[in-house]
Amino acid sequence: MDSRWSPTTKLVVLIILLVFGAWLLMQLSAVIPPLLVAGILAFLLKPLVDWIVHRTGWSRGFASAFTIFLALVLLLVLTPLILTPGLANIITNIDLDASELEPLLERLRASVITVGPLQIEGSDLASQIGQGVQALAAPFATGAIQIVSGVATGLLWAIFIIVVIFWLLKDSYKLYRWAFEFVPASHRKEVIMLGKEIGLIWGGFFRGELVLALIVGALVTISMMLLGIPNALLLGLIAGVAEFVPTIGPPLASLPALLTAYFMGSGWWPFEPLTLTLIVAIVYIIIFQIEQVYLLPRIVGRRVRLHPGVVFVGAIVGAIQLGVLGVLIAAPAIATARLLGGYVYRKLVDLDPFPELDAEKRRRWLPHQPLGPQPVRAIFFDLDGTLVDTDDMMVERIAQFLRPLRRLFPDRDPRHFIRHALILAEGPINWLLAHLDRLDLDDELFRFNDWARKALGLREPEKMILISGVDETLHQLKPHYKLALVTTRSAGAVQRFLTDHGFEDLFDAVITASDVRRLKPHPEPILAAAEQVGVKPEECVMVGDTTVDVRAAHAAGARAVGVLCGFGEKRDLQDAELVIENPMLLLAYLPQE
């Protein structure tokens, strides 16, 4: 019986899903802006998390939490330092000017303003100004409850955004893998190239605008300080933030500086208010010309370069739909729409959807194997549990010891718990071993380990039994990839293993506990192996049986393959890009052309 859907059924189901998706989107419209904010912030913080993981070997979850905590601390510390003095100064001056507002309005009522052929009655203008001041003051007099409610709502949304940022930073690569699995194999190449281009658009915009904001903010702050304009740091901050609103942001950022110069004057130079205001305007024009002509093309790049009119219209539409957030993301959203529209058009007329990509970029971007878009040039292997059999005698001995408590374990079998506990302990043990090595005490630890194993009747560590099929697999991979051995074993034990099995010339690099200062899960062993074989870390794959192998690979920027022939179980290795039963199955996933 053929259970496949007919084209009509597929079309009906697709229409129903689209309608349901549109309805769900409307129902959850209040969540969209916070999710966009969380996605943008996670996008900006991801390089910092990657750097922390790369430098420390911390788990991605801990590095993500630390990064968010650090960002919050900086925000809480810097915001009062930057904003409070400037705002207090401005408010003080507003209070002083407010006391003189009534005489000014009286003079305005008695005057007539002539602009060309138009005449404006001063009394009408004064009335409008008075009503505006009353409208501004009304919320502060009557809106206390609304203010408290708004603060509480804002706090809840802030917590929501922080939680979403954490999970995006921690599991972004899992989301990528999950989404990639739904793409048909025949379309994956184009989806990868589309994703790369979109990533370059948003990355180029936000990271580029962040750099521009820092540069322009610093230039404005320094120039205003030299001119003696009050609140120079606050004006620089406003100019920097305005950089995220292309075209219309910089002119708007100059208005506070012009008003400050005119009404508050200079603390250094005896300029007339109008002269000082003109000088400030010229300084802003020079800074923004430097930004537009020199900095913007080099920092943001061509992918986000749009006509100013298009950006202006997009910013207005974004403001209507999403408020301030819509203004901020207008430029990259329009650039993304332009990219997708061009892709659809070229597919409809049977043209190459990416004509501007050269052959070298296509080679680097397209997937060569199921492990991801980057080609694999080197394979690193752990030793115990990956190339040689794991000694399960220790697990069995501990299980016998815990036998009276077996009712406390799932299926009354404590071995799964023991394996998981030993995997969790591997990281701290490696850390202890690395620090003992600095004190030249690691030999004593190895001798104690040998004595303990003999006392418990366990197999001697020197007697390493090769997993069946590993020899043939390594020799089959050797002509096509750089091979390396990355283990926490001592140099003497590894040398005996290589000699016993005739592997002296098989590996291009061998990294033992004696060759690095910090052991897995720190990335140093992976990076050392990559350097020795002359391959970039992102072009390497680490094959191992425990979480420390996976964490070390990701910390170094490499990919990880988990094998189930050692200590680790599938739940322990779920963060790896690929989990296979044994190393021999690598031949099915890696090309050997």
Summary of the structure (lengths in Angstrom):
residues: 593
radius of gyration: 32.2
end to end distance: 41.0
largest distance: 106.7
contacts: 1748
relative contact order: 0.07
helix: 69%
strand: 6%
